[in-house]
Amino acid sequence: MTVKVLVFGDIGIDDTIALIYGYFKEEVDIVGVVADYGNVSKDRAVKNVQYVSNLLDITKKEVKIIGGANIPLNGEKPAFFPEIHGEYGLGPIIPPENMHDGVFENFFEIINIIKQYQDELIVVNIGRLTSLATMFILYRKLMKKVKSFYIMGGAFWVPGNITAVSEANFYEDPIAAKTVLMYAHNVTIIPLNVTEQAIVTPQMVDYIDYIGKTKIIKPMLDYYYNFYKKRNPNVQGSPVHDALTLIATIHEEMFIFKKLPVHIVQKSEGISKGQSIADIRPYLNPKNEKGKEHRIAFKLDYPKFYKEFMSVMTGESF
């Protein structure tokens, strides 16, 4: 069965790997991509989606490319991360100058997509949650028509990747993260403690490159791996956080989940800004005291991930 997916992402390296996976996977039909600020500016994120779509000749599928948020809900100037994702978000790759300038002011096209697909539609948010939160602020009734939400964000009982306790997507806009978790239904969170297990080794990258379905994967993941290797010399490869979140929409058997309430720290600065806290107290009344529960992934079956990722990216059976 094919799932209809609307992707919200800050299109850097791992977002792009997720899009490539989705484009190659027959059971995934990406009907639209909302490109937000985050790893790069919104304009560059839009341009990256265009570049990848043209490169893989995906324009025939009529995937809608939508310009999302420029800044978080608190109005702060966002920080970008060229040391992780490259100046343009694709590692060493620079999209051609002759492409569109990347300014798409068509945000409300999201409404048409939701109305078109309604309870078939799965929203996958793999970047900051600003645009998705905006939809809940403006159109709460409409958002109830969406089938489910998969969110890459948070870090539970592991170090964060921005502060000691906070993961980037929640940290950069904790107001948006809180808004989405407060109003969204059927939410699945794929947090950092699970996505960091989705390692793609240099040997895997070399084989994908050898098969040659797309030649942009190796330069991007080599760049990504070099960053992680500098930060942690013992790392075995690059974690594909966002691809794993998209995989979760069709391969739930790959994960162990638990339903818990999640609280997002709303401080404007400091080490705990954007921290995700799962309430594991067993003695409180879930409805009256603990708050709304969400499904959180806590463990990944790596052999299943390996077979799925390599099969899709190479077209071979693993």
N, C-alpha and C positions, 0 to 999 in steps of 0.2 A: 504493500500500500504506500502511495506517495504522499508525503506531508507537504503542505503549503507553508512556506516560511517567509516571514518578514524579518530581516536582519537589521539591528541597530548596532553600529560599530564605529570606533575611532580608527580608521583603516590604516593600521601599521602592519608589521610582518605577520604576526600570528592571526590577525583578522583576515589578512589576505590568504593565508593558508586555509583558514576556515572557508572562505568563499570558494577557493579552488576545489576543496573537498566537496562542498555542496554542489558545485557546477558539474563535477564528475560523477557524483552519486545519483543513480537513477531514482532512488526512493526519496530524494530531496528535491523539491521544486522551489527555488528561491524566487519569489515573486517581486521582491523589492529590497533595496538596501538604503537605509537611512544613514548618511555619513556625517558624523559629528566631530567636533574638536576632541582632543585627547592625546593620542600619541603624536599627532600633527594637527595643524589647523583644519577647520572644517573644509576650506577650499581645497587644500591638498588631499584631504580624505576623499572628497568627491572625485577629484582628478584621478586618484589611485583606483577607485572603482571603475571609472571609465577606461583607464589603461588596461586593467586586468580583463574587463569585459571584451574590449576590442582584441586583445592579444589572444584570448581563447575563443573568439568568434561567438561570444555569448549574446551579442546584440540581437541575434535572430530570435532569442527566447523572450525578447521584450521585457527584460528585467527593469523595473522602474528604479532610477537612481534619484535619491531625494536628499536635498541639503538639510541637515539638522541644525543642532545648536552650535553657537559660536563660543559661548561662555557658560559657566555653571550658574545655577539659580541664585547664588549669593552675589553674583556680579563680579567676582574676583577675576583677574587676568589669569588664564590657564597657563600652566607650565607644560612644555613639550619635551620630548625625550629622544633627541637625535642620537645619543650615545647607545641607545637600545635599538631603535628602529630605523636609524638613518635620517638624514635631513628631510627627505621627502616621504619617509615612512615605509620604504621598500628596501631597506638596507642600502647597498651601493647603487641601486637602480634609480635612474632619474627619468620620469615619464617624458615623452617628447614634448617639445615646446609648441608644436602645431596642434596640440589637443585643445579642447575647450578650456577656458580659464578657470573652470571649477566652481563658478558661482551659480548654484541652483537654488532659487528661492521658490521652491514648490513644496514646502513642508506639509501643506494640507492635502497633498496627494495621498497621505497616510489614511485619511478618512475614506477615500474611494476604495483603497485596498481592503480595509476592514469591512466596508459594506459589501464588497464583491465576494469575499471569501468567508466572512463571519465565523461560524463555529468550526470551520475547516482550518482556520489560520492559527499558526503557532508563531509567537514573537520570540526571537532569540536576541537578547541584548548582550553583546560582547565588548562593550565600551562603557563610557560614562553613561549614567542613567538620565541625563538631563532632558533629552528629547522625549523619552518614554514617560517621564514624570510630567512633562508638559501636556502630553495627551491625556493623562489622568486628571490634571488640573482643569483642562478645558472640556473634556468629553468623557466623563466618568461613565455615563450610561452607554455610550458607544463602545467603550473598552470592555464592557461586560460581554460583548459578542465574541471576543477573541477566545479561542479554545483554551490556550495555556501559554505560560511565560517561562522561558528558560534564561537564567541570568548567570553570567560569569562575574562573580564578585565575592568579596569577603574572604576572611581567613579565620579559621576556627582552631584554636589551640596549636597554632604554628606561627612563626614570625611572619609579619607582613612584608610586602615588597616596596612600600614607601616609608612607613615607620616600623618600629618594632612590633606593632600589633595591627597595622592597617594595610589593606590591599588597595591598589591604585583606583579601581573603578568606584569604590565606595568613598575613598578618601577625597578624591577630587570634587565630588558633589554629594556630600552626605545628606543634604536636604532632599535631593532627588532620590537617593537610595531609600530613605525613610518613606517618602511619598509613594514610591512604587510598591514597597513591601506592605504598606498600610492598605492600599486600595486594590492591588492586583489579586486575582484569584488563580488557583491552580499553578502556583509558582514552584519551580524547581531551581534551587541554587547550586551551581557547580563552583565551589570555592577554590581558593588557591591551594589548600592542602590536598585537593584531589587533582587539580590541573597540573600541579608540579610533578605529578607522577607520570604524566603523558609525555614521556621523553622520546624525542626522535634523535637517534644517534647519528654521528657523521657517516657511519657505514650505511645506515638506512638512506640518508640523503644522497650519498654517492650512487646507490643502486637506483633510486628514483630518477636521478639525473641521467644515468646510463640508459634507462628504458626510454626516457625522452618524451613523456606526455606533455610536459612543459618545462622549459629551461630556466624559468625564473625562480623555481623553488630552491635550488642549490645556492645561488648567491645570497638570497635572503636568509636562509637558515644558517649558512656559514657565518654571515654577519651576526646573526642572533646568538649563535653558539659562542663566537668570540667574546661577546659581552658577558655571557654567563660564565665562561671559562675564566675570565679575568676576575669576576666577582667571587667565584668558587672554583678553585683549581680541580676539585674532585668531581665536578659535575660531569655526567656521562653524555649529555646531549642537550638539545633545546626543548623546553616544554611548550607544547602547542595548546595553550590555555583555551583559545577560542574555538579551535577545531574540535576539541573534546566536548565543548558545550553544544555545538551543533550535532555532533555524533550522538549525544545523549537523547536527542529528540526521537531517534529511531532505534537506539540500542540501550534501553534501560537495564537490560540484563547485565550490562557491563559494570554496574555500580551497586553499592550498598547504600541505601538511603535511610534517613530517620526524620520524622516530622517534629519540628521544634519551633517555638517563637524566636524571632531574631530582632534584636535591638541594635540600632545604629547610633553611635555617639555623635552628638551634634555640635561639638566644640568647633570654633572657627579656626583654631590652630592648636599646635601641641601634638604630643606623641599619640594621644588617643583619638584624635579627629578621624571620623569615619570608621572607627573600630566596629567590627561586627561581633555581637555577643549572642550566643545561643543559650537560651534559658533551659537548663537541664534539671531543674529542681522537680522532683517527682511528686511532691506533696501539695502543690498548688492546683487550684481548679483551673483547667485550661481555658474555659470560656470567660471566667470572671477575673482571673488574676494574672495569668501568664501572657495573654495576648494572642494575636493571630498566629497560627502555626504555618510554617512553610516546609516543603520537602527539601532536605539538604543532602547532597552526596557526601559520603565520608570515606569511601574506599573504591578504588578502581581495579578491575581485573585487567592487568597490563597485557597478558598474552592475547586476550580478545581485542584490546585496543590495537596492538601491534598488527594482528592479522587484518583487521578492518582498515586501518590507515594505509598499510602497504598495498593491500589489494586494490583499494580505490585509487591511490596515487600512481600505481603502475599498470593497472588493468590486468594483473596476473592474480592467480590464486595462491594464497598463503595459508 
